[in-house]
Amino acid sequence: MILATTKKIPGYKIIEYRGLVMGVTVRSRGYFGAWCASFQTCAGGEISQYTAQLLETRNEALNRMVADAYARGANAIIGIKFDNDELGSKKASSNSNMTIANNATIAVGTAVIVQKL
């Protein structure tokens, strides 16, 4: 599968459009992740647990989008975009500053059949 964020793929000609494809995933940060991240927040710098989770959710959304494109008979996806949002954010407890949230990631693009020039 050829993947591109652009509307064209250099060296290829679009033969047929197969429609919008997408992949969606939602992950919970959970209490333990928020607790661990709170220590990194105090020290400053990158919060590696959240970074790893965002990369994991992005890859899962991408893989689901690719599966959608294969199901449509496509061999490429153009115009790929990602969006990430937080859903259902709430405090871990009434006496805590930790927040438990769900991270939603969506990958969208246009499935196409391309041919090498």
N, C-alpha and C positions, 0 to 999 in steps of 0.2 A: 504494500500500500504506500503510495506516494502522498506525503502530507505537506501542505503549504499554507502559509498565512496570507499569501497573495492570491489574486484572482486568476493568475496565469502561472504555468510552470515552464520555466525556460527549457527549450528543447523538446517540448511536447505540445500536441494539438488536442484540444478538447473535442471529442467525438460526440459525446452525449452527456446531458445533465440527468442525474438520477434523484435529485431532490435534497432537501434539508436533512442533515443527520445530526444526532446529538447523543451525548452521554452525560448522565447525571449521577452524582453520588453525594450522600450526606453522611458525615461522620461526627460523632460526639467526642468532645474533648474529655469529658468525664471529670469526676472529682479528683482522682489520683493525678491525672495529667495537669490539672489546674494547680494542685498542691505542689507538684514538682516544679512547675513553671514559676510559681511564686518565689522560690528560692533564687532562680536565675534572674528574675525581675529585680530582686533586691541587690544582686551583684552587678546588674547591668549587662548589656550585650545581647547577643542573639539568644532567643528561646528555642533551643534545638528541638524540643519535643513538638512544638507547634510548626516549626519549619519542616520537620520530617512528615508530620501529618498533612500539611498542605501539599507537599510533593507527592505523597501517596494518593491523596484524593484527586489531584490533577491527573496523575497517571491512570488511575482507575476510570475517571471520566473520559480520558482520551481513548483508552482501550474499548470502552463501551461504544464510543462514537465510531471507532474503526469497525467494530463488529456490526454496527448498524449499516455502515457503508458496504461491507462485504455482503450482507444480506440483500442489499439492493443491486448487487452485481457490479459495483464500482471498483475501480482499481486506483483511485486517487480521491483526495479530499482537498478542496481549495477554500480559501477565505476562513481559515480556522481562527476561532476566537475562544477565549476562556473568560469566565466570570466566576467570582468567588464572593460568597456572602455569609453572614452569620445569621443563624436562625434560632429562635427560642432561648435567647440569652437570659440567664438568671443567676442570682447569687447562690453560692454553695450552701450557705446557711445565713440566718439573720444576723449573726455576730461575726461574719467573715467578709473580707473584701474580695475573695476569690470568686471568679465568675465561671459558671459552667455553660458552655454554648455548643451548638451544633454548627459545623462548617459545611456549607453546601458549595459544590463546584459543578459547573456545567461547561461542557465543550460543545461548540456548534460549528458547523461548516457545511459546504455543499459537496455532495457526492457526485463524482464525474467518472466517465470513462475517457482515458487519455491514450494517445498513440504517439510513440516517439517519432520525431520528424526525420 
